Amino acid sequence: MRSLLEREQCRSPGLQWSTLSWRAYNSWLRRRQSELQLEKRELHSQILQLTAMYAQLQQLLESIWGSSTRPGTPLEGALKKRTALRDALAAVSVRLRAAAEYAHSAVRMLDDALPAWKLTAIGKNGWERTSGCADACKLLVDARCLERGARRVLSAHAAPRAARTLRLALDYAFTDAMHDHK
């Protein structure tokens, strides 16, 4: 566009820049609009040709096979079922992996929190005991949040038995650890 403006300016040096740029911009817009309309007409004709060819293909297949089922239709159904099962298993395995990561993090937090909880009674003064108790409580709350995150991830519709088993195991592990170290 700049070269077009420069050419126009060279042809008629008396024109102002704003008038020149406005004319060039308008002519470019008109040219671009006509190009887009032409492209739109071409694409529309291609779409019409494709729909006509698709209808002809369907008629040809219908005339070849008639009322009997095409060979391969049961295989297509089985393939669709296998693909859906594979996708569901992949989604469940991703959720189980994420839940396992949450659970491992929660266990690591518990491993840090339980010794800190035991050491809260050993502090020399009240401030040390309060600080130790606050640290242990923070670690325990973080562990509980991670355990809740693991349970939230496991609210999968597919494979509910595995998700329920892991949720129960997490719940039992957390409550047992807390009751044993109170």
FENKAHU-V828081 format. One record per pair of residues at least 6 apart in sequence whose ideal C-beta (glycine too) atoms are under 7 Angstrom apart, sorted by sequence separation. I is the first residue (numbers start at 1). J is the second residue. If there is no record, write none. Layout:
i: (I | I)
j: (J | J)
//
This chain:
i: (9 | 123 | 156 | 120 | 123 | 154 | 9 | 8 | 120 | 154 | 119 | 120 | 154 | 5 | 5 | 8 | 116 | 120 | 151 | 5 | 116 | 117 | 151 | 4 | 116 | 150 | 1 | 113 | 116 | 147 | 113 | 1 | 112 | 113 | 147 | 109 | 113 | 144 | 109 | 110 | 109 | 106 | 109 | 106 | 105 | 106 | 102 | 106 | 102 | 103 | 102 | 99 | 102 | 99 | 98 | 99 | 95 | 95 | 95 | 114 | 118 | 92 | 117 | 92 | 96 | 91 | 92 | 99 | 103 | 110 | 114 | 88)
j: (15 | 129 | 163 | 129 | 132 | 163 | 20 | 20 | 132 | 166 | 132 | 133 | 167 | 20 | 21 | 24 | 132 | 136 | 167 | 24 | 135 | 136 | 170 | 24 | 136 | 170 | 24 | 136 | 139 | 170 | 139 | 28 | 139 | 140 | 174 | 139 | 143 | 174 | 142 | 143 | 143 | 143 | 146 | 146 | 146 | 147 | 146 | 150 | 149 | 150 | 150 | 150 | 153 | 153 | 153 | 154 | 153 | 154 | 156 | 177 | 181 | 156 | 181 | 158 | 162 | 158 | 159 | 166 | 170 | 177 | 181 | 158)
//
